[in-house]
Amino acid sequence: MGGITVTDLTKIYRVHERDAGLAAALRSLAKRKYREVRAVGGVSFEVGAGEVVGFLGPNGAGKTTTLKMLSGLLHPTSGEARVLGHVPWRREKEYLRQISMVMGNRSQLIWDIPAIDSFLVNQAVYRIPEPQFRQTVKELTELLDLGALLNKQVRSLSLGERMKCELAASLLHRPSVLFLDEPTIGVDVTMQTRIRQFVAEYNRTHGATIILTSHYMADVTALCRRVIVIHHGRILYDGDLNELVERMAPFKLIEIDLEHEPNGLDPGRYGELIRREGQKLVLQVPKAETPAVTARLLAELPVLDLSVEDPPIEEVIDRVFQERAA
């Protein structure tokens, strides 16, 4: 009952189209042309209570549409979903009191008043008892370092400061399920780290079930062991993030900084040359061969520094899309 179950969930939009120009505009008054756009095409998955899952895909893949259906903001064309045992689009009060959705490009705070006043509005909406409200505001203020922000007019806050207040406002009623749609978009690296730490702490403290979408892969690697990859409204992968990396990128990247370039240097003897800038080289080597290649590099070349890394997760996800296209 504490998790999420989705079965063949589909959302199709009917979109009006017309050619450019006045004549086409006049014709469209008498006879409109429409086409169907399948935003989500029969997705199915389950998320267990307390699980944090990354929901990944390019712009237009169907991520936000799926989250809007699960939060009750959109009604699906077909399919079923249960969140905490409720059908989301029925928008039952008992359900809405247990969920929250944070969208990085949308604001729920009232622009012209201090953030604390928006908190008071949410207290009234969710009927939060005064002792619980004071305790929660205190906890969130400490975790997110909001002390200097609560009494400032929202319009005067920076984007990072506003996002911290948005998170706090969304969690005042202590939701059991949290939908995070690009929660770190546009904020600096330091603030991204703070928000990730806070989300992880909220999950540990309250056992909340969280679905996270983000174009910043650092958000995903820091918070999610499992990922669901969606493209053109359909699921391409659902499973362990590390297994995805193993399957789609069975190689390591070896970055070498040479003291000087030796005569007759042929990087191809050691692996596939990915990048070269002066005495700095990046080689791609099969994982099984990485220890032997590393030993050879250290023995045969004037190495100042050497590091071995997995490929960036962005590259791994891109390979999933390329495999699907092929």
ABEGO torsion letter per residue (X at the ends): XABBBBBGBBBBBBBBBBBBEAAAAAAAAABBBBBBBBABBGBBBBBBBGBBBBBBEBBGAGAAAAAAAAAGABBBABEBBBBGGBBAAAGBAAAAAABBBBBAABBABBAABBAAAAAAAAAAAAGBBAAAAAAAAAAAAAAAGAAAAAABBAAABBAAAAAAAAAAAAAAAGBABBBBBGAABGBBAAAAAAAAAAAAAAAAAAGBBBBBBBABAAAAAAABABBBBBBGGBBABBEBAAAAAAAABBBBBBBBBBABBBBGBBAAAAEBBABBBEABBBBBBBAAAAAAAAAAAAAABBBABBBBBBBBAAAAAAAAAAAAAX
